[in-house]
């Protein structure tokens, strides 16, 4: 996808591939995106692969992250 945004009520089990990703709910899976924004309401478990990563204070994370150019 070009852009994906999840809200605080979302519950996703699976992988996300998008150019621009904004995460705000539960996610169990991997994210491959140029730009990832993690909101304070996010609970994420998985591998993040991105160019740019931003994380709001308060997010719950169990992640491995890799930055690429």
Buried (B, 14 or more C-beta within 10 A) or exposed (E): EEEBEBEEEBEBEEEBEBEBBBBBBBBBEBBBBEBBBBBEBBBBBBEBBBEEBEBEEEBEEEBEBEEEE
